[in-house]
Amino acid sequence: GRIIALATDGLWEAVNSDGKMFGKDSIRQIIRETADQSAESINQHIMDSVKQFSQTKVPEDDITLVVIKRV
């Protein structure tokens, strides 16, 4: 199966309290780790991870994520 993730730049440009960006590599890693799960679950893992990464930092940009999985 193939996994396609479409996202706005606010996702990978989310920053933590140290000013570090979440980054595209973090998204790719989460997709690799959760590839056996549903598209909804992969989406939730990514969104949960970016929220945990950012903690109390308010997003500077919108965050939109769509995950499509072909089974």
C-alpha positions in Angstrom: 0.0 0.0 0.0 0.9 3.6 -0.5 0.6 6.4 1.9 0.2 10.0 0.8 0.4 12.8 3.3 -0.7 16.3 2.2 0.0 19.1 4.7 0.3 22.9 5.0 3.7 24.3 5.9 2.4 25.1 9.4 2.8 21.4 10.2 6.6 21.1 9.6 7.3 24.7 10.6 5.7 24.3 14.0 8.3 25.3 16.6 9.0 24.3 20.2 10.0 26.6 23.1 13.6 26.4 21.9 12.7 27.7 18.4 13.4 24.3 16.8 11.1 23.3 13.9 9.2 20.0 13.9 10.5 19.4 10.4 9.6 17.1 7.5 11.9 14.4 8.7 9.8 14.0 11.9 6.7 13.5 9.7 8.4 10.9 7.5 9.6 9.0 10.6 6.1 8.9 12.1 4.7 7.6 8.8 7.3 4.9 8.7 6.6 3.9 12.3 2.8 3.8 11.8 2.6 2.6 8.2 0.7 -0.6 9.3 -2.1 1.5 10.8 -5.1 3.2 9.2 -4.8 6.7 7.6 -6.9 8.1 10.4 -4.5 6.7 13.0 -1.4 7.9 11.1 -3.0 11.4 11.0 -3.7 11.3 14.7 -0.1 10.2 15.5 1.3 13.1 13.5 -1.0 15.7 15.0 -0.4 14.4 18.6 3.3 14.5 18.0 3.3 18.1 16.7 1.2 19.2 19.7 3.5 17.4 22.1 6.5 18.9 20.3 5.1 22.5 20.4 3.8 22.1 24.0 2.5 25.5 25.0 3.8 27.4 22.0 0.9 28.8 20.0 1.1 27.9 16.3 2.2 30.8 14.1 0.5 29.3 11.0 -2.5 27.1 10.3 -1.9 23.3 10.4 -3.8 21.1 7.9 -3.1 17.4 7.4 -4.7 14.9 5.1 -3.4 11.3 5.1 -4.5 8.9 2.3 -3.7 5.2 2.4 -4.1 2.8 -0.4 -4.6 -0.8 0.9 
